[in-house]
Amino acid sequence: MGFIADPLPFITQWLNGLLSGLGLSPELVRLISYVIGGFILATCAMLLVLFLIWVERKIIGRIQDRLGPNRVGPWGIFQSIADMLKIFLKELIVPAAADRIPFIMAPVLSVAAVLFVWAVLPFTKSSMGTDLSVGILFLFAAGSFGELAVILAGWGSNNKYALLGAFRAVALLVSYSVPMIVALLVPVMFAGSFRLNALVQAQDVWFIVLAPIPALIFFISSVAEVGRAPFDLVEAESELVSGFNVEYSGLMFGMFYVADFLHAFTISLLFSTLFLGGWRGPGAEQIPILGFGYFFLKTAVAYFLVILMRGTLPRLRIDQMNDFNWKFLTPFALLSVAVFAVAGKLVPPEMTLLRAIVLLVANAIVLAGMLLFARWAMARRKRPRVVSRKRQWTVAHKDVSS
């Protein structure tokens, strides 16, 4: 296989040969290779944010009938670079009463939590940081660092508004992690493995076709868990004075900004890996570099949906978000796991057509349950509220006495 078709093995072999020629031990060579690979991956991810910011501004501008950035460079492509330089030049202000260690660690952890996820993503058949046997569990363990960063930012700021914003943000992030993890059990059951590359290779038929309801639950929960609109109460300026990051400035605020955009793109990568076949596509087995293109093309579609939600949907209230999560997403995520577990056992994987039909019937059962629940909830909301005679007498008595 040529260098153009799959360059990673050639680069890895050349680097290992170069380091071994210096007389280093195999263990040290492996460690240095991992460090260099991690540095390259993190650098590419951070530079990608500049492009993502420009793309999101342009798309949302078009959605809202305006131009977006269009003056700094052709089509405004250098606007993100100008913003980056501005953030680098701004003064880093640490409040006098702040706890400096958690205050400074929080923005670093917020970015690291996203980059940890990239370490286990299979970009092609052979290109990934590491193929962990517990890759799915690692994803959520790494994601918890983002919640830790929010708590450290609110606590370390020594500001009651930042602390209240951090509490509400973590409550949102943790609560929406529940339906997301439960819905993720469906593709794990289909593949029979926690390895991300095994999940991709098991998708002869995309899992979004076999299980669209769990895919939808996972996608909505992921957007909410990131804190993007319409679930952006993590940074509701009208209520929380910009939330947990109100005391940050300069590059430290910029790192929270980078983590937000990079996390939104990362959940698109995850959705593509888990439900859209990842790097799989025509010729991707023989020419792995094609898999890289397929992977990012599918991710671009998922990321466009994330941007579309941000540019079109209004922000929800905190009570609406909690009701939607605990009364709708979580129960139906559990229902979908139970239904698909039974449906998957009824037909063996070898009977592909019959298995697909049974799984589509399972989707119909879950969808019918969701529609019936939504209809019942709407009817219940429109139902006039009955007030007891005792309550009426109490209210009237208070009015008279006042």
C-alpha positions, 0 to 999 in steps of 0.5 A: 500500500502506497504512501498516498493511500495510507501515510501514517504507517510510513511516518510512524516507521520513519519516526521509530527508525530515527529515534531508534538510531539515536540509541534509545530503548524501545520503551522510550521510543514508544513514549516519545512517539506517543508524545509527538503524535499527541502534540500533532493531534492537539495542534491540528485540533486547536487550529481547526477551531479557527476554521470552525469559528469562521464557518459557524459565523458565516452559516448563522449569518446566512440563516439570520439574513446577514453576511457574517464576517466579510472584511478581514481577508477574502470572505472574512476568512482571517477574522478568526485569526484577528480575534485570536491575536486580540485574545492573546494580547489582552491582559490576564486578570486574576481576581485578588480574592480568587483561588489561583490554582483552580482558577488557572486550571479550569480553562486548561481542563476544559480544552483537555477534556475535548482533546482526550476524546480525540485520542481514541477516535478512529479517523481511518481503518489504521489511524487512531491514537489508541484502540482501547478495549473500553473506548466507550467508557473512556469517552465519558470518563474523559468528558467528566473533566469538562464538568470538573473544569466548570466547577473549578472555574466557579469555585476558584473565581470566589464569586457568588454569581460564578459559583451559582452559574457553575452549579446550574451548568454542572446540573445540566451537564450531568443530567443530560449525560444520563439519556446520552449514555443510555442511548449509547448502549444500543450501538454497543449491543449491536456491535458487541464491543466497547471498541470504537473501531469495532463499532465502526466496522460493525456498521455494514448498515449504519446504526442510524438506519437500524436505530434512528430513535436512539440516534436522535436521543443521543444527538439531542442529549449530546448538544445539551450536554455541551451546552449549545443552543437551545440548551445554552443556559450554561452561559445565559447572559441575561440571567447569570452574568455570563455564568461560571466564566464571568471573572475570566479574561484574555487567553483564559477566557479564549480557552473556554471559547475554544473548548466550546467550538471544539466540543461541538465539533467533537460530538459531531465526530462521535455521532458520525463514528457511532451512528453514521459508519465513521470512516467506512465507505466505498474503497475505504478498506483498500485506500484508508485515506478515503476513509478520512474523507468519508469520516469528515464529510459525515461529521460536517453534516452532523456539525451543520445540524448543530449549527442549524439548531443554534441559529434557529431555535430559541433558548429554553427555560431551565424548568423546560430543560429539566422536564424535557430531560427527566420526563421525556428523553431519559424514560424513552432512552431506557425504553429504547434500550429494553425494546432493542435488547429484546428485538436483537435477541429475537433474530440472529445477526446473520439474518440481515433482512429479517433483523432489519425489519424487526429493528424497524418495528422496535423503532415504531414501538418506541416512536409510538410511545413518544407520540402518545406521551407527547399527546398526553402531556399536551392534553394535560397542559390544556386541561383546566386546573381544578381548585378545591373548595378549601383552597378557594375559601382560603384564597377568598379569606386572604383577599378579604382580610387584606 
